[in-house]
Structure formats: C-alpha cells, structure tokens
Amino acid sequence: MAMNKIQKSDTVVVLAGKEKGKTGVVQKLDGDYAVVEGLNMLTHYVKRDQQRGTEGALKKMEAPIHLSNLAYYDTKEKKPVKIGFKVLSDGAKIRYNKRTKKEVGK
C-alpha cells in the first residue's frame, strides 16, 4: 500500500474551495479524500422514525475534501509545507519536511 503525504491526525490547511486558508485535524482518510474536523460542514436532514421513536432533526456533519486541496501544516513555522519521502538504511519509509529536512509525524 502506498504511503500518503497526509495521514490521520495530521494538521492540514485547505488550499482551495470555500474553506480556503482554514486549518484542521484529519479525522479520517478514504482513498483520495479526507474528513477534516470542523471544515466543509454540511447539513443533513435525518427523517423521523416512529418505530424507533426518533425525531427528525438537522444534523451537521463534515464532508470529505480531496487530498489535492489540502497541504500539511507545520504548527511550529505556521506555514503549509511540502512533504517528501525518505527510505532509511534499515528500510523504513518516513515522511519529512522538504524545507527543514526534519522528520514529520510519528
């Protein structure tokens, strides 16, 4: 499986769309899409169900954003950064910040 430049629990900044410039934490990855906490909110109507005894309601939920519209956000530099990959001598593949050459994430 290929390693993504953006992973779960990364802080990201939105590069395009109605949420451009806002930052958030990735909650879930699904293929080429990510769900970012508190961003790209939509309102979903939940129908009333008499059998289960639930009432109808308007529910706010996050919609997925394509990974091409997100960039890793370095909280120390307060800037979006480019991510690269390195293979260490022991064979482990890691992500690193291309500007500072430091390891990113775990």
GULUMBA-752036 format. One record per residue (C-alpha): residue number from 1; x, z, y. Coordinates in Angstrom, 1 decimal, decimal comma. Layout:
+-----+--------+--------+--------+
: num :     c1 :     c3 :     c2 :
+-----+--------+--------+--------+
: NUM :      X :      Z :      Y :
...
+-----+--------+--------+--------+
//
This chain:
+-----+--------+--------+--------+
: num :     c1 :     c3 :     c2 :
+-----+--------+--------+--------+
:   1 :    0,0 :    0,0 :    0,0 :
:   2 :    1,3 :   -0,9 :    3,4 :
:   3 :    2,0 :    1,8 :    5,9 :
:   4 :    0,0 :    1,7 :    9,2 :
:   5 :    1,6 :    2,2 :   12,6 :
:   6 :   -1,3 :    4,5 :   13,4 :
:   7 :   -2,3 :    7,2 :   10,9 :
:   8 :   -4,8 :   10,0 :   10,6 :
:   9 :   -4,3 :   12,9 :   13,1 :
:  10 :   -2,2 :   10,8 :   15,5 :
:  11 :   -2,9 :   10,9 :   19,2 :
:  12 :   -3,7 :    7,4 :   20,4 :
:  13 :   -4,6 :    5,7 :   23,7 :
:  14 :   -7,2 :    2,9 :   24,0 :
:  15 :   -5,7 :   -0,3 :   25,3 :
:  16 :   -8,8 :   -2,4 :   25,7 :
:  17 :  -12,6 :   -2,1 :   26,0 :
:  18 :  -14,9 :    0,3 :   27,8 :
:  19 :  -12,8 :    3,4 :   26,8 :
:  20 :   -9,5 :    1,8 :   28,1 :
:  21 :   -6,9 :    4,4 :   29,2 :
:  22 :   -8,6 :    7,3 :   27,4 :
:  23 :   -6,7 :    9,3 :   24,7 :
:  24 :   -8,0 :   11,0 :   21,5 :
:  25 :   -7,0 :   12,0 :   18,0 :
:  26 :   -7,7 :    9,7 :   15,0 :
:  27 :  -10,2 :   11,3 :   12,6 :
:  28 :  -10,5 :    8,6 :   10,0 :
:  29 :   -8,9 :    5,2 :    9,1 :
:  30 :  -10,9 :    2,5 :    7,4 :
:  31 :   -9,0 :   -0,7 :    6,9 :
:  32 :   -8,2 :   -2,2 :   10,3 :
:  33 :  -10,4 :    0,3 :   12,1 :
:  34 :  -10,0 :    3,9 :   13,2 :
:  35 :  -12,5 :    6,5 :   14,3 :
:  36 :  -11,1 :    8,4 :   17,4 :
:  37 :  -12,5 :   11,8 :   18,2 :
:  38 :  -14,8 :   11,7 :   21,3 :
:  39 :  -14,3 :    8,0 :   22,1 :
:  40 :  -16,5 :    4,9 :   21,6 :
:  41 :  -19,7 :    7,1 :   21,3 :
:  42 :  -23,0 :    5,5 :   20,3 :
:  43 :  -26,5 :    6,9 :   20,0 :
:  44 :  -28,1 :    6,6 :   16,5 :
:  45 :  -31,8 :    7,4 :   16,0 :
:  46 :  -32,5 :    9,5 :   12,9 :
:  47 :  -36,1 :    8,9 :   11,7 :
:  48 :  -38,4 :   11,8 :   10,9 :
:  49 :  -38,8 :   12,6 :    7,2 :
:  50 :  -41,9 :   14,6 :    6,3 :
:  51 :  -40,9 :   15,0 :    2,7 :
:  52 :  -37,6 :   16,7 :    3,6 :
:  53 :  -39,1 :   18,4 :    6,7 :
:  54 :  -36,6 :   16,9 :    9,1 :
:  55 :  -37,5 :   15,9 :   12,6 :
:  56 :  -36,5 :   12,7 :   14,3 :
:  57 :  -33,5 :   13,0 :   16,7 :
:  58 :  -31,0 :   11,1 :   18,7 :
:  59 :  -27,6 :   11,7 :   17,2 :
:  60 :  -24,3 :   10,9 :   19,0 :
:  61 :  -21,5 :    9,6 :   16,8 :
:  62 :  -18,2 :    7,8 :   17,1 :
:  63 :  -18,0 :    4,1 :   16,3 :
:  64 :  -14,8 :    2,7 :   14,9 :
:  65 :  -12,2 :    0,9 :   17,2 :
:  66 :  -10,0 :   -1,9 :   15,9 :
:  67 :   -6,3 :   -0,8 :   15,5 :
:  68 :   -5,1 :   -3,7 :   17,8 :
:  69 :   -6,9 :   -1,9 :   20,6 :
:  70 :   -5,0 :    1,4 :   20,0 :
:  71 :   -1,4 :    2,5 :   20,7 :
:  72 :    0,4 :    5,6 :   19,6 :
:  73 :    0,5 :    8,1 :   22,5 :
:  74 :    3,7 :   10,2 :   22,9 :
:  75 :    2,4 :   13,6 :   24,3 :
:  76 :    5,9 :   14,6 :   25,5 :
:  77 :    6,5 :   11,4 :   27,5 :
:  78 :    2,8 :   11,0 :   28,4 :
:  79 :    3,1 :    7,3 :   27,6 :
:  80 :    1,9 :    4,9 :   24,9 :
:  81 :    4,9 :    3,9 :   22,7 :
:  82 :    5,7 :    1,2 :   20,2 :
:  83 :    6,2 :    2,3 :   16,6 :
:  84 :    8,8 :    0,8 :   14,2 :
:  85 :    9,6 :    1,5 :   10,6 :
:  86 :   13,0 :    2,5 :    9,0 :
:  87 :   13,9 :    2,8 :    5,4 :
:  88 :   16,2 :    5,8 :    4,9 :
:  89 :   19,1 :    5,9 :    2,5 :
:  90 :   17,0 :    7,9 :    0,0 :
:  91 :   14,4 :    5,1 :    0,0 :
:  92 :   11,8 :    6,9 :    2,1 :
:  93 :   10,0 :    4,8 :    4,8 :
:  94 :    9,4 :    6,5 :    8,1 :
:  95 :    7,9 :    5,7 :   11,5 :
:  96 :   10,0 :    6,0 :   14,6 :
:  97 :    9,5 :    5,7 :   18,4 :
:  98 :   11,2 :    2,4 :   19,4 :
:  99 :   12,1 :    3,7 :   22,9 :
: 100 :   13,7 :    7,1 :   22,0 :
: 101 :   14,6 :    6,2 :   18,3 :
: 102 :   13,2 :    9,5 :   17,2 :
: 103 :   11,0 :   10,0 :   14,1 :
: 104 :    7,2 :   10,1 :   14,7 :
: 105 :    4,7 :   12,2 :   12,8 :
: 106 :    5,4 :   14,2 :    9,7 :
+-----+--------+--------+--------+
//
